[in-house]
Amino acid sequence: MPKILQVDGFKFYFWPREGGEPPHIHVKKGNGNAKFWLIPEIKEKYSYGFTVR
């Protein structure tokens, strides 16, 4: 899993071969985990373990 960036404990990474899914990025911090589609616009696919803040 190539890590792209780490900021304030948030790790941004991607998997280079995830089948036929559109381009997206994963975000992780502690127990939190999220996935965001990047095309055609940035959109949250899922988010677990993060607070609204």
Order of alpha helices (4+ residues) and beta strands (2+ residues): beta-beta-beta-beta-beta
